Amino acid sequence: MHLDGAWLVSKSVIRIQPDLRNDSLRMLQSKKGIVFIDSKVPAVNSIVSWIQNVSNQDTESETGKNTDLLLHQQATEKIFDVIRSISVFN
């Protein structure tokens, strides 16, 4: 599972992108449950803190508590619908 997928099912994730040059990659920076690191200097403390937090979390799944998941639930089916609607594939 990739970072965005893990976050959508309410898993704590860390995104490490030191010296980030493309601001569009900051899209998840302000989301709850994501630790975002874009600098080399504070990275060690942030990573250690994230590992401790993940280790201390309850083992119970929090799946479904992320409201952004609802925005993406039907994404795959919608993509298939678009592909099916193209006459070349009929």
C-alpha contacts under 8 A as a table, 3 or more apart, distances in Angstrom:
res1	aa1	res2	aa2	distance
1	M	5	G	5.93
1	M	6	A	6.11
2	H	5	G	5.33
2	H	6	A	6.12
3	L	6	A	5.18
3	L	7	W	6.17
3	L	13	V	6.57
3	L	14	I	7.95
3	L	15	R	7.71
4	D	7	W	5.12
4	D	8	L	6.12
5	G	8	L	5.08
5	G	9	V	6.58
6	A	9	V	5.45
6	A	10	S	6.61
6	A	11	K	5.27
6	A	12	S	7.51
6	A	13	V	7.08
7	W	10	S	5.00
7	W	11	K	5.03
7	W	12	S	6.32
7	W	13	V	6.28
7	W	33	G	7.14
7	W	34	I	7.36
8	L	11	K	7.34
8	L	66	N	6.17
8	L	68	D	6.52
8	L	69	L	5.14
9	V	62	E	7.25
9	V	63	T	4.85
9	V	64	G	6.29
9	V	65	K	7.62
9	V	66	N	6.53
9	V	69	L	6.83
10	S	33	G	7.31
10	S	62	E	5.74
10	S	63	T	5.58
10	S	64	G	7.19
10	S	65	K	6.54
10	S	66	N	5.67
11	K	33	G	7.24
11	K	62	E	7.54
11	K	63	T	7.95
12	S	33	G	5.02
12	S	34	I	6.09
12	S	54	V	6.71
13	V	33	G	6.51
13	V	34	I	5.07
13	V	35	V	6.41
14	I	34	I	5.63
14	I	35	V	4.65
14	I	36	F	5.98
14	I	37	I	7.69
14	I	47	I	7.80
14	I	50	W	7.34
15	R	34	I	7.17
15	R	35	V	6.17
15	R	36	F	4.89
15	R	37	I	6.10
16	I	36	F	6.21
16	I	37	I	4.79
16	I	38	D	6.28
17	Q	20	L	5.52
17	Q	36	F	7.82
17	Q	37	I	5.91
17	Q	38	D	4.79
17	Q	39	S	7.31
18	P	37	I	6.52
18	P	38	D	4.19
18	P	39	S	4.55
18	P	40	K	5.46
19	D	38	D	5.67
19	D	39	S	5.66
19	D	40	K	7.31
20	L	23	D	7.25
20	L	38	D	5.68
20	L	39	S	7.77
22	N	25	L	5.88
22	N	26	R	7.91
23	D	26	R	5.51
24	S	27	M	6.05
25	L	28	L	7.64
26	R	29	Q	5.18
27	M	30	S	7.53
28	L	31	K	5.38
28	L	34	I	7.17
28	L	36	F	7.87
29	Q	34	I	6.84
29	Q	35	V	7.32
29	Q	36	F	5.51
30	S	34	I	7.60
31	K	34	I	5.94
35	V	46	S	7.66
35	V	50	W	7.16
37	I	40	K	7.90
37	I	42	P	7.94
37	I	43	A	6.20
37	I	46	S	7.57
38	D	43	A	7.97
39	S	42	P	6.54
39	S	43	A	6.45
40	K	43	A	5.37
41	V	44	V	7.47
42	P	45	N	5.76
42	P	46	S	6.31
43	A	46	S	5.12
43	A	47	I	5.96
44	V	47	I	5.21
44	V	48	V	6.15
45	N	48	V	5.22
45	N	49	S	6.08
46	S	49	S	5.12
46	S	50	W	6.07
47	I	50	W	5.06
47	I	51	I	6.14
48	V	51	I	5.18
48	V	52	Q	6.24
49	S	52	Q	5.15
49	S	53	N	6.19
50	W	53	N	5.08
50	W	54	V	6.12
51	I	54	V	5.17
51	I	55	S	6.04
52	Q	55	S	5.07
52	Q	56	N	6.17
53	N	56	N	5.16
53	N	57	Q	6.29
54	V	57	Q	5.34
58	D	61	S	7.97
62	E	65	K	5.86
63	T	66	N	7.24
64	G	67	T	7.27
64	G	69	L	7.10
66	N	69	L	5.67
66	N	70	L	7.84
67	T	70	L	5.64
67	T	71	L	7.51
68	D	71	L	5.31
68	D	72	H	7.04
69	L	72	H	5.33
69	L	73	Q	6.15
70	L	73	Q	5.25
71	L	74	Q	7.68
72	H	75	A	5.14
73	Q	76	T	7.78
74	Q	77	E	5.45
74	Q	78	K	6.14
75	A	78	K	5.16
75	A	79	I	6.28
76	T	79	I	5.19
76	T	80	F	6.33
77	E	80	F	5.06
77	E	81	D	6.15
78	K	81	D	4.98
78	K	82	V	6.38
79	I	82	V	5.21
79	I	83	I	6.36
80	F	83	I	5.05
80	F	84	R	6.02
81	D	84	R	5.06
81	D	85	S	6.11
82	V	85	S	5.12
82	V	86	I	6.69
83	I	86	I	5.52
83	I	89	F	7.40
84	R	87	S	7.61
84	R	89	F	6.37
84	R	90	N	7.01
85	S	89	F	7.76
85	S	90	N	7.75
86	I	89	F	5.92
86	I	90	N	7.13
87	S	90	N	5.17
